[in-house]
Amino acid sequence: MAVRKISPDRPPPRIPARDMQEVPVRLKRETDDSYKILIAPGLFEQAASRLAGLFDGCAFVVVSDSNVAGLYAAALTAKLRELGRRVAAPIVFPAGEQSKSRRVKSRVEDRMFRSGLGRDTVVVALGGGVVGDVAGFVAATYARGVELVQIPTSLLAMVDSSIGGKTGLDVPWGKNLIGAFHQPAIVLIDPRLLGTLDPAQFRAGMAEVVKHAVIRDRPLFKFIEANLAGIIRKDEELLAELIARNCRIKAAVVEEDERESNLRQILNFGHTVGHAVETCCGYRLLHGEAVAAGMCVEADLARRMGLLAGEAARQVSALLQRLKLPVDLAGLKISAEKLIELTALDKKARQGRPKYALPCAVGEMARAVGGSYVHEVDERLAREALLEKGALPSS
C-alpha cells in the first residue's frame, strides 16, 4: 500500500467534521485531602499507637536517613510490631542533599518491592526535609500512590517541608525539578526530637522561620527577635509556640493555593536565588543557609525595584546575622552569570525568564500587575544585586 507523503511546508489535510468521533472522558470530582498537624513535646512516644489506630489493616515502612535511623527508626518499628501491625524493616539511605536523587528513590522502591509491600502500605517519613521529599515522592508513585505520614525530626521539616504535600528530587539542572504533590495523611511533630539536631541544622531551619515571618506575619518576626536566645537554647515551650505559629502560616497558604498557582509562590521568597546557590555549590551549603543568602539578595532586589524600604531589607539581614546565617555570597566563588542562568530553570520561570517572590514590607509580599505574587526582574538589576552581595563578575 502506497504511503502518501505530506510536505512539511503544507498543513495536514483537514478531517471533515462528519468523520470526527468524539469520546468525552468526564473526570470532574471533588476530593478532601485534609489532614491534621499534631504538635506536642513527647508526641513521638505515642506515634506508633496513633498510627496503628489511624491505619487499621495496613502495612508500614519507615523511611529514614543515616543520621536519624539509629536514634528513632528502630524504636518506632518495634513499637508498631508490638501492636500487631505488619511492618517492613526500616529503609535507610545516606544523610544529605545528595540523596535527593532518582537513584535513591529507585533503591527505596526496590526495597519496598522486595519486602512484598502493596497498595495497602503506609510510608512513614522519619527525618528532615530530604527524607520527607524522597519518601513523599515514593509514596506518591509507588503502586500509583500510597498513604504518607510525616514525622519530621529537623526544625526545617517541622515548620515547612513536612506540610503542604510538595515532594521532589534534585537533578543536575537544578533543585526539586522532578516531583509530585502528595499530601500526608497526618503530620506528627515532637519538638523534643530537636534535642539531637546538630546546631548548624537548627540554625538553617530558622531561615525558613524567618521567611514565614517576612512573607506573612510581622508579629512573628518581632517574636523571633525578642525570644531568639531562648529559641537557640531550644526552650521547649518557646519551640512548641514557634513551630505552631509557622505551621499555621504554611497551612493557611496551602489551603488557599494547594498547587502553587499564585499565592503559594510567596513561600519561595529567597528560594529562586537560594536554589541556584545550592546547585552552584554542589549542595555544600545547607538548604537554610542558601535560602538565608537568597533572602538577602532578593530583599535587595525588592529595594532596587522600589518595592521594599531599605530599612526593612536591613531588618531581615540583621536577624539572619544574629542567627549566624549567611547574608551574602562572599567567599562562595560563584559567578553572577551562572546564578542568573540557573534561575531561568527555576520552577516559577516562564519562557526562560525567572520570576521572584518579593516582599514590600516585613510581613507582606508585593503583588505584580494582574495580581500575581511573582515578579519578572530585569536581568541588569538581578546582576547588580548579585554582584553587590558578593557574586563574582564574569571573567
C-alpha positions as CSV (number, residue, x, y, z in Angstrom):
1,M,0.0,0.0,0.0
2,A,1.5,3.3,-1.0
3,V,2.0,5.9,1.7
4,R,1.1,9.4,0.7
5,K,3.8,11.9,1.8
6,I,2.8,15.2,3.2
7,S,5.2,18.1,2.6
8,P,6.4,19.7,5.9
9,D,5.6,23.1,4.3
10,R,1.9,22.2,3.8
11,P,-0.6,21.7,6.6
12,P,-2.1,18.2,7.0
13,P,-5.4,17.6,5.3
14,R,-8.4,18.5,7.5
15,I,-10.7,15.8,8.7
16,P,-14.3,16.6,7.8
17,A,-16.4,17.2,10.9
18,R,-18.8,14.4,9.9
19,D,-15.9,11.9,10.1
20,M,-14.7,13.0,13.5
21,Q,-15.8,11.0,16.5
22,E,-15.5,12.5,20.0
23,V,-15.5,10.5,23.2
24,P,-15.6,12.6,26.3
25,V,-13.9,11.4,29.5
26,R,-15.5,13.2,32.4
27,L,-13.3,13.2,35.4
28,K,-14.5,16.2,37.4
29,R,-14.6,15.4,41.1
30,E,-14.1,16.9,44.5
31,T,-11.6,15.4,46.9
32,D,-10.9,16.0,50.5
33,D,-7.2,15.7,51.3
34,S,-7.5,17.5,54.7
35,Y,-5.2,16.3,57.5
36,K,-4.1,17.3,61.0
37,I,-0.8,18.5,62.2
38,L,-0.3,17.5,65.8
39,I,2.4,19.3,67.8
40,A,3.4,18.4,71.4
41,P,6.5,17.6,73.4
42,G,6.7,13.8,73.9
43,L,4.4,13.1,70.9
44,F,6.9,10.7,69.4
45,E,6.3,8.2,72.2
46,Q,2.7,8.0,71.1
47,A,3.4,7.9,67.4
48,A,3.0,4.1,66.9
49,S,-0.3,3.8,68.8
50,R,-1.7,6.8,66.9
51,L,-0.7,5.3,63.5
52,A,-1.9,1.8,64.4
53,G,-5.3,3.3,65.3
54,L,-5.5,5.5,62.2
55,F,-4.5,2.8,59.6
56,D,-6.2,-0.4,60.6
57,G,-5.1,-3.3,58.5
58,C,-2.3,-1.5,56.7
59,A,1.4,-2.4,56.4
60,F,4.0,0.1,57.5
61,V,7.5,1.0,56.3
62,V,9.7,3.6,57.9
63,V,12.0,5.6,55.6
64,S,14.8,7.4,57.2
65,D,18.4,8.5,56.8
66,S,21.7,7.5,58.4
67,N,21.6,10.4,60.9
68,V,18.1,9.7,62.2
69,A,17.5,6.0,61.8
70,G,19.8,4.9,64.7
71,L,18.0,7.3,67.0
72,Y,14.4,6.7,66.3
73,A,13.5,4.3,63.4
74,A,14.1,1.0,65.2
75,A,12.1,2.1,68.2
76,L,9.1,3.2,66.1
77,T,9.2,0.0,64.0
78,A,9.5,-2.2,67.1
79,K,6.5,-0.5,68.7
80,L,4.3,-0.9,65.7
81,R,5.2,-4.6,65.7
82,E,4.3,-4.9,69.4
83,L,0.9,-3.5,68.4
84,G,0.5,-6.4,66.0
85,R,0.9,-4.4,62.8
86,R,2.7,-5.6,59.6
87,V,5.9,-3.7,59.5
88,A,8.8,-4.0,57.0
89,A,12.4,-3.4,58.0
90,P,13.3,0.3,58.0
91,I,14.7,1.7,54.8
92,V,17.7,3.9,55.4
93,F,19.7,5.9,52.9
94,P,22.8,8.2,53.4
95,A,22.0,11.6,55.0
96,G,22.5,14.7,52.9
97,E,21.1,16.5,49.9
98,Q,22.9,14.2,47.5
99,S,20.3,11.5,48.4
100,K,17.5,13.5,46.9
101,S,18.1,11.7,43.6
102,R,16.4,9.4,41.2
103,R,18.9,6.7,42.1
104,V,18.0,6.7,45.8
105,K,14.3,6.8,45.1
106,S,14.7,3.7,42.9
107,R,16.6,2.0,45.7
108,V,13.8,2.7,48.2
109,E,11.2,1.4,45.8
110,D,13.2,-1.7,45.2
111,R,13.5,-2.4,48.9
112,M,9.7,-2.0,49.2
113,F,9.0,-4.4,46.4
114,R,11.4,-7.0,47.9
115,S,9.5,-6.6,51.2
116,G,6.3,-7.5,49.4
117,L,4.6,-4.2,50.1
118,G,1.5,-3.4,48.1
119,R,-1.1,-0.7,47.8
120,D,-2.2,-1.0,51.5
121,T,1.2,0.4,52.6
122,V,1.8,3.4,54.8
123,V,5.1,5.2,54.1
124,V,6.4,6.9,57.3
125,A,8.9,9.6,56.5
126,L,11.0,9.9,59.6
127,G,13.7,12.6,59.3
128,G,14.4,16.0,57.9
129,G,13.5,17.7,54.6
130,V,15.4,15.3,52.4
131,V,13.7,12.2,53.9
132,G,10.3,13.9,53.6
133,D,10.9,14.7,49.9
134,V,12.2,11.3,48.9
135,A,9.7,9.3,51.0
136,G,6.9,11.5,49.9
137,F,7.7,11.1,46.2
138,V,8.0,7.4,46.7
139,A,4.5,7.4,48.4
140,A,3.1,9.5,45.5
141,T,4.2,7.0,42.8
142,Y,4.5,3.5,44.5
143,A,1.7,1.3,43.3
144,R,0.2,4.6,41.9
145,G,0.1,6.2,45.3
146,V,0.0,5.0,48.9
147,E,-0.6,6.7,52.2
148,L,2.1,9.0,53.7
149,V,2.9,10.0,57.3
150,Q,5.4,12.8,58.0
151,I,7.3,12.7,61.3
152,P,9.8,15.5,60.9
153,T,12.9,15.5,63.0
154,S,14.5,18.8,61.9
155,L,13.3,22.3,62.5
156,L,13.2,23.0,58.8
157,A,10.9,20.0,58.2
158,M,8.7,20.8,61.2
159,V,8.0,24.3,60.2
160,D,8.0,24.0,56.4
161,S,8.7,20.9,54.3
162,S,6.6,18.3,56.0
163,I,3.5,20.5,55.4
164,G,1.8,21.1,52.0
165,G,2.4,17.9,50.0
166,K,5.3,19.0,47.9
167,T,7.8,16.2,47.2
168,G,10.8,16.4,44.9
169,L,14.2,15.3,43.7
170,D,17.3,17.2,42.5
171,V,18.8,16.7,39.1
172,P,21.9,18.1,37.5
173,W,19.9,21.0,36.1
174,G,18.6,22.2,39.4
175,K,16.8,21.5,42.7
176,N,13.4,19.9,43.1
177,L,12.8,19.8,39.3
178,I,11.2,16.4,39.5
179,G,8.4,15.6,42.0
180,A,4.7,15.4,42.8
181,F,2.1,16.9,45.1
182,H,1.2,14.2,47.6
183,Q,-0.5,15.3,50.8
184,P,0.3,13.4,54.0
185,A,-2.5,11.7,56.0
186,I,-1.1,13.2,59.2
187,V,1.9,15.1,60.5
188,L,3.3,14.4,63.9
189,I,5.7,16.9,65.4
190,D,7.6,16.4,68.6
191,P,9.8,19.4,69.5
192,R,11.8,17.2,71.8
193,L,13.3,15.4,68.7
194,L,15.2,18.7,68.1
195,G,17.4,17.9,71.1
196,T,19.5,15.6,68.9
197,L,19.6,18.1,66.0
198,D,23.0,19.5,65.0
199,P,23.2,23.2,65.9
200,A,24.1,24.2,62.3
201,Q,21.0,22.3,61.1
202,F,18.9,24.0,63.7
203,R,20.0,27.5,62.6
204,A,19.5,26.6,59.0
205,G,15.9,25.6,59.9
206,M,15.5,29.1,61.4
207,A,15.9,30.6,57.9
208,E,12.5,29.1,57.0
209,V,11.1,30.5,60.2
210,V,12.3,34.0,59.3
211,K,11.0,33.6,55.8
212,H,7.5,32.8,57.1
213,A,7.6,35.9,59.3
214,V,8.7,38.1,56.4
215,I,6.1,36.9,53.9
216,R,3.1,36.8,56.2
217,D,3.5,37.7,59.9
218,R,5.3,40.8,61.2
219,P,4.3,39.9,64.9
220,L,6.2,36.6,64.4
221,F,9.2,38.5,63.2
222,K,9.1,40.5,66.4
223,F,8.6,37.3,68.5
224,I,11.7,35.8,67.0
225,E,13.7,39.0,67.6
226,A,12.6,39.1,71.3
227,N,13.0,35.4,72.1
228,L,16.0,34.5,70.0
229,A,18.2,33.4,72.9
230,G,15.6,31.0,74.3
231,I,14.9,29.7,70.8
232,I,18.5,28.9,70.2
233,R,18.7,27.2,73.7
234,K,15.8,25.1,72.4
235,D,13.4,26.1,75.2
236,E,10.6,23.6,74.9
237,E,7.7,26.0,75.4
238,L,9.1,28.5,73.0
239,L,9.8,25.9,70.4
240,A,6.3,24.5,70.6
241,E,4.8,28.0,70.1
242,L,7.3,28.9,67.3
243,I,6.5,25.7,65.4
244,A,2.8,26.0,65.8
245,R,2.8,29.6,64.5
246,N,4.8,28.6,61.5
247,C,2.6,25.6,60.8
248,R,-0.5,27.9,60.8
249,I,1.1,30.2,58.3
250,K,2.1,27.3,55.9
251,A,-1.3,25.6,56.4
252,A,-3.2,28.9,55.6
253,V,-1.3,29.4,52.4
254,V,-1.6,25.8,51.2
255,E,-5.3,25.8,52.0
256,E,-5.8,28.7,49.7
257,D,-3.5,27.6,46.9
258,E,-2.6,23.9,47.1
259,R,-1.0,23.6,43.7
260,E,1.1,26.8,43.7
261,S,-1.0,28.7,41.1
262,N,-0.3,32.1,42.7
263,L,-0.4,32.8,46.5
264,R,1.7,29.7,47.4
265,Q,4.5,31.1,45.4
266,I,5.2,33.6,48.3
267,L,6.7,30.6,50.1
268,N,9.5,30.8,47.6
269,F,10.9,34.1,48.9
270,G,14.7,33.6,49.0
271,H,14.4,30.3,47.1
272,T,14.9,31.5,43.5
273,V,18.4,32.6,44.3
274,G,18.8,30.1,47.1
275,H,18.2,27.1,44.9
276,A,20.7,28.4,42.3
277,V,23.3,28.9,45.0
278,E,22.8,25.3,46.3
279,T,23.2,23.9,42.8
280,C,26.3,26.1,42.1
281,C,27.9,25.0,45.4
282,G,27.2,21.3,44.8
283,Y,25.0,21.4,47.9
284,R,27.8,22.0,50.3
285,L,25.7,24.7,51.9
286,L,22.7,23.6,53.9
287,H,19.4,24.5,52.4
288,G,18.5,27.1,55.0
289,E,22.0,28.7,54.7
290,A,21.4,29.1,50.9
291,V,17.9,30.4,51.5
292,A,19.2,33.0,54.0
293,A,21.6,34.3,51.4
294,G,18.9,34.2,48.8
295,M,16.5,36.2,51.0
296,C,19.1,38.9,51.4
297,V,19.7,39.1,47.6
298,E,16.0,39.1,46.9
299,A,15.3,41.7,49.6
300,D,17.9,43.9,47.9
301,L,16.2,43.3,44.5
302,A,12.9,44.4,46.0
303,R,14.6,47.5,47.3
304,R,16.1,48.3,43.9
305,M,12.7,47.9,42.3
306,G,11.2,50.3,44.8
307,L,9.0,47.6,46.4
308,L,10.8,47.4,49.8
309,A,12.2,50.1,52.0
310,G,15.9,49.9,52.7
311,E,15.3,49.7,56.5
312,A,13.1,46.6,56.1
313,A,15.8,44.9,54.0
314,R,18.3,45.7,56.7
315,Q,16.0,44.3,59.4
316,V,15.9,40.9,57.6
317,S,19.6,40.8,57.1
318,A,20.2,41.8,60.8
319,L,18.0,39.0,62.1
320,L,19.7,36.4,59.9
321,Q,23.1,37.7,61.0
322,R,22.1,37.2,64.7
323,L,21.3,33.6,63.7
324,K,24.8,33.3,62.2
325,L,23.4,32.5,58.8
326,P,24.9,33.8,55.5
327,V,23.7,37.2,54.4
328,D,25.7,37.4,51.2
329,L,27.6,35.3,48.7
330,A,31.1,36.4,49.6
331,G,33.6,33.6,49.7
332,L,31.4,31.1,47.7
333,K,33.2,31.9,44.4
334,I,30.0,31.8,42.4
335,S,29.6,33.9,39.2
336,A,26.6,36.1,38.8
337,E,26.2,34.9,35.3
338,K,25.9,31.2,36.4
339,L,23.4,32.1,39.0
340,I,21.3,34.1,36.5
341,E,21.5,31.1,34.1
342,L,20.2,28.7,36.9
343,T,17.4,31.0,38.0
344,A,16.0,30.6,34.4
345,L,15.5,26.9,35.2
346,D,13.5,27.7,38.4
347,K,10.1,26.1,38.6
348,K,8.5,29.6,38.6
349,A,10.3,30.6,35.4
350,R,8.3,31.0,32.3
351,Q,9.8,31.1,28.8
352,G,13.2,31.1,30.3
353,R,12.5,34.2,32.3
354,P,12.9,33.8,36.1
355,K,10.3,35.2,38.4
356,Y,10.8,36.2,42.0
357,A,8.5,36.4,45.1
358,L,9.4,39.7,46.7
359,P,8.4,41.5,49.9
360,C,7.0,45.0,50.2
361,A,7.3,45.1,54.0
362,V,8.2,42.7,56.8
363,G,5.1,40.6,56.9
364,E,3.7,41.4,53.5
365,M,4.5,40.3,49.9
366,A,4.3,42.6,46.9
367,R,1.8,41.9,44.1
368,A,2.6,42.4,40.4
369,V,0.4,43.6,37.7
370,G,-2.6,41.4,37.4
371,G,-2.4,40.3,41.0
372,S,0.4,37.8,40.6
373,Y,2.7,37.3,43.6
374,V,5.8,36.8,41.4
375,H,7.7,39.4,39.5
376,E,9.8,39.5,36.4
377,V,13.1,41.1,37.3
378,D,15.3,43.0,34.8
379,E,18.5,40.9,34.3
380,R,20.6,44.0,34.9
381,L,19.0,44.6,38.3
382,A,19.5,40.9,39.2
383,R,23.1,41.1,38.2
384,E,23.7,44.2,40.2
385,A,22.1,42.7,43.3
386,L,24.2,39.5,43.0
387,L,27.4,41.4,42.5
388,E,26.6,43.7,45.4
389,K,26.2,40.6,47.6
390,G,29.5,39.0,46.6
391,A,28.9,37.0,43.5
392,L,31.8,37.1,41.1
393,P,31.7,39.1,37.8
394,S,32.1,37.2,34.6
395,S,35.7,36.7,33.6
